[in-house]
Amino acid sequence: MFDRDLPPEDLPAFAAAVEQAGADDLWVVEDLGWAGSISTAALALAATSRIRVGIGITPVPLRSPALLAMELAMLARVHPGRLVAGLGHGVTQWMEQLGVKPKSPLAMLEETIVAVQGLLRGETVTMNGREVCIDGVRLVHPPAVLPPIVTGVVKPRSLELSGRVADGTIIAEGNGPAQLTDALTHLRRGGAGDEHELIVFTYLHVNDDPADAAKVTGAMVEGQASWLGLPPSEVFSLIGPLGELPSKVDSLVGAGAGTIVLRPLGPDPIPQVKAALKALGR
């Protein structure tokens, strides 16, 4: 992951280095006040030639489904097979700040996904939903290779929604094997099959000194622990000695993870990424 706090001008070099180091994916972020995900993904795709670039995530209240489909179709046509489009509700407080909080976040997310999927397939879309209204819109240049539409969601009803209509689901940082098992229960209740991609974000900081690691990662871990409602000691991460990484990654894979996204913490992420990938056999 290209962390939101890194200078945007560092992205092209970061993306090229991650690709050269042997990663399969590079994920970018959209948070209010930092950077827009579509432009960030475009830069990352242009700076690389092989890896997938994932958007994690675009809040659906911020964009018309037609505009979102137009943007995604452009990237997917120019970089076929290399884009993953992550959509989500958006942080409630941020949506309130922007005056776009929907009456029904669930309806907004599901209707947006269905509309965007139809537009990307080249269909003429008409929808008169609770939150999304489209009247006879069609893309002139739909992509030949459809990008997966995945969600970044947390709560049971949203997970069921993702299992029903999305191609995959992003699980936030700090969640370990037990939480993945619980999430999969809700996803399957919604209808997700084996092809549904489970994408897990996890913090990375390679460090043999626990006290030094805590200086770099403590504030982030404590904040995520509060958001998850867990004590910091129970936040799952790849923070610690390099030798522990393979077994921790194996535990996520064993719980159903198909894609594991490393979020390196600290001011110099590339050495962290290279060390981790080497430890994982890349």
C-alpha positions in Angstrom: 0.0 0.0 0.0 1.1 3.5 -0.8 0.3 5.2 2.6 -1.8 8.3 2.5 0.9 10.3 4.5 3.6 9.7 2.0 4.3 12.7 -0.3 2.2 12.2 -3.5 5.2 13.0 -5.7 6.9 9.8 -4.3 4.2 7.5 -5.8 5.7 6.8 -9.2 9.1 5.7 -7.8 7.4 3.8 -5.0 5.2 1.9 -7.5 8.1 1.0 -9.7 10.1 -0.2 -6.7 7.3 -2.3 -5.4 6.8 -3.9 -8.8 10.5 -4.6 -9.2 10.6 -6.1 -5.7 8.1 -8.8 -6.7 4.7 -7.7 -5.4 1.6 -8.7 -7.2 -0.5 -5.6 -6.2 -0.2 -2.0 -5.2 -3.1 -0.4 -3.3 -3.9 3.3 -3.0 -6.1 5.1 -0.6 -8.7 7.9 -0.7 -9.3 9.7 2.6 -10.8 13.2 2.9 -8.1 15.9 2.5 -5.4 13.6 1.4 -5.6 12.5 -2.3 -8.2 11.3 -4.8 -8.1 7.6 -5.5 -8.8 7.7 -9.3 -5.9 10.1 -10.0 -3.7 8.2 -7.6 -4.5 4.9 -9.3 -3.8 6.4 -12.7 -0.3 7.5 -11.6 0.4 4.1 -10.2 -0.7 2.3 -13.3 1.3 4.6 -15.6 4.4 4.0 -13.5 4.2 0.2 -13.7 3.6 -2.5 -16.3 2.7 -5.7 -14.6 1.1 -5.3 -11.1 -2.5 -4.8 -10.3 -3.4 -1.5 -8.8 -6.2 -1.5 -6.3 -8.4 1.4 -5.1 -9.1 1.0 -1.4 -11.5 2.7 -1.3 -13.7 5.2 -3.2 -16.6 6.4 -1.0 -19.7 6.0 -3.2 -21.6 9.2 -2.0 -18.8 11.4 -3.4 -19.4 10.5 -7.1 -22.2 9.8 -9.5 -22.2 6.1 -10.5 -22.0 7.3 -14.2 -18.9 9.4 -13.5 -17.3 6.6 -11.5 -17.9 4.1 -14.3 -16.5 6.5 -16.8 -13.3 7.0 -14.8 -12.9 3.3 -14.1 -13.6 2.3 -17.7 -10.8 4.7 -18.9 -8.3 3.1 -16.6 -9.4 -0.4 -17.4 -9.2 0.1 -21.1 -5.7 1.6 -21.0 -4.5 -1.0 -18.5 -6.6 -4.1 -19.1 -6.6 -6.6 -16.2 -4.6 -4.4 -13.9 -7.3 -2.5 -12.0 -9.3 -3.4 -8.9 -12.0 -0.9 -8.0 -12.8 -0.7 -4.3 -16.0 1.0 -3.2 -17.4 1.7 0.2 -19.8 3.8 2.3 -17.2 6.4 3.3 -16.6 7.6 6.8 -19.9 8.9 8.1 -18.4 12.1 9.6 -16.6 12.9 6.4 -19.7 12.4 4.3 -21.6 14.7 6.7 -18.9 17.3 6.4 -19.3 17.2 2.6 -23.1 17.3 2.7 -23.4 13.9 0.8 -24.5 11.5 3.6 -27.1 9.3 2.1 -30.4 8.4 3.8 -29.6 4.7 3.2 -25.9 3.9 3.0 -26.7 0.3 2.2 -28.9 1.2 -0.7 -26.4 3.8 -1.9 -23.6 1.2 -2.0 -25.6 -1.6 -3.5 -27.3 0.5 -6.2 -24.0 2.2 -7.1 -22.3 -1.2 -7.5 -25.1 -2.6 -9.7 -25.2 0.5 -11.8 -21.4 0.7 -12.3 -21.2 -3.0 -13.1 -23.9 -2.6 -15.8 -22.2 0.4 -17.3 -18.8 -1.3 -17.4 -20.5 -4.2 -19.2 -21.6 -1.8 -21.9 -25.3 -2.0 -21.0 -27.7 0.9 -21.2 -28.6 1.5 -17.5 -31.8 2.8 -16.1 -32.3 2.8 -12.4 -34.8 4.4 -10.1 -33.5 3.4 -6.7 -33.7 4.7 -3.2 -30.4 6.6 -3.7 -29.4 6.2 -7.3 -31.4 7.4 -10.3 -30.0 6.9 -13.9 -32.1 7.3 -17.0 -30.8 5.5 -20.1 -27.0 6.0 -19.7 -24.5 4.0 -21.6 -20.7 4.1 -21.9 -19.3 4.8 -25.4 -16.0 3.0 -24.5 -16.7 0.2 -22.0 -13.6 -1.9 -21.1 -12.9 -5.1 -22.8 -11.6 -6.6 -19.5 -14.0 -5.8 -16.6 -12.2 -4.6 -13.5 -13.3 -6.4 -10.3 -15.6 -4.3 -8.1 -14.8 -5.0 -4.4 -16.1 -3.4 -1.3 -14.4 -2.1 1.9 -17.0 -2.8 4.5 -17.2 -3.8 8.2 -20.6 -4.6 9.6 -22.6 -7.8 9.0 -25.3 -6.3 6.7 -22.7 -4.6 4.6 -20.7 -7.8 4.4 -23.8 -9.7 3.3 -24.3 -7.0 0.7 -20.8 -7.4 -0.6 -21.3 -11.2 -0.8 -24.4 -10.6 -2.8 -23.2 -8.1 -5.5 -19.4 -7.6 -5.3 -16.5 -9.5 -6.7 -14.5 -9.3 -3.4 -14.3 -7.7 0.0 -11.5 -5.7 1.7 -11.0 -6.4 5.4 -9.4 -3.5 7.3 -6.1 -3.5 9.1 -5.9 -5.2 12.5 -8.2 -8.1 11.7 -6.7 -11.5 12.1 -7.8 -15.1 11.3 -10.7 -15.1 13.8 -12.2 -11.9 12.3 -11.8 -13.3 8.7 -13.7 -16.4 9.6 -16.5 -14.3 11.0 -16.5 -12.0 8.0 -16.7 -15.0 5.6 -19.8 -16.2 7.5 -21.6 -13.0 6.6 -20.2 -12.9 3.0 -21.4 -16.4 2.3 -24.8 -15.6 3.8 -25.0 -13.0 1.1 -24.1 -15.5 -1.6 -20.3 -15.2 -2.0 -18.7 -18.2 -3.5 -15.2 -19.4 -3.8 -14.4 -16.9 -6.5 -15.1 -14.0 -4.1 -11.7 -12.4 -3.4 -11.0 -11.8 0.3 -8.5 -8.9 0.5 -6.8 -8.3 3.9 -5.0 -5.1 4.7 -2.3 -5.5 7.4 0.3 -3.3 9.1 3.9 -4.1 8.3 7.0 -3.0 10.3 10.0 -5.3 10.4 11.9 -4.7 13.6 13.6 -7.0 16.2 13.3 -4.5 18.9 9.7 -4.3 20.4 10.3 -0.9 22.1 11.7 0.6 18.9 8.8 -0.8 16.9 6.3 0.6 19.3 7.8 4.1 18.8 7.1 3.9 15.1 3.8 2.0 15.1 2.2 2.5 18.5 0.0 5.5 17.7 -1.4 3.9 14.5 -2.0 0.6 16.3 -3.7 2.2 19.2 -6.0 4.3 17.0 -7.0 1.2 15.0 -7.5 -0.8 18.2 -9.9 1.9 19.4 -11.8 1.8 16.0 -12.0 -2.0 16.1 -13.0 -2.1 19.8 -10.0 -4.2 20.7 -7.1 -3.9 23.1 -3.9 -2.9 21.2 -2.4 -6.3 22.0 -5.1 -8.0 20.0 -4.6 -6.0 16.8 -3.3 -8.4 14.2 -0.2 -7.2 12.3 3.1 -8.0 10.7 4.9 -5.8 13.2 7.9 -7.6 14.7 10.8 -9.8 13.7 11.2 -10.8 10.0 11.2 -14.5 10.9 7.6 -14.2 12.1 6.1 -13.0 8.9 5.7 -16.2 6.9 3.7 -18.0 9.7 1.5 -14.9 10.2 0.8 -14.7 6.5 0.1 -18.4 6.4 -2.5 -17.9 9.2 -4.3 -15.3 7.1 -4.3 -17.6 4.0 -5.5 -20.4 6.1 -8.5 -18.3 7.2 -9.4 -17.5 3.6 -7.4 -14.5 2.6 -6.7 -14.5 -1.2 -4.8 -11.2 -1.3 -2.8 -9.7 1.6 -1.9 -6.0 1.3 1.1 -4.9 3.4 0.8 -1.4 4.8 4.4 -0.4 5.7 4.6 1.9 8.7 7.5 4.4 9.2 9.2 7.0 7.1 11.2 4.7 4.8 8.8 2.0 3.5 10.7 0.5 0.5 13.3 -1.4 2.6 10.5 -2.7 4.7 8.6 -3.9 1.6 11.7 -5.5 0.1 12.6 -7.3 3.3 9.1 -8.6 3.8 8.8 -9.8 0.2 12.1 -11.6 0.4 11.1 -13.3 3.6 7.9 -14.4 1.8 9.9 -16.0 -1.1 9.8 -13.2 -3.6 
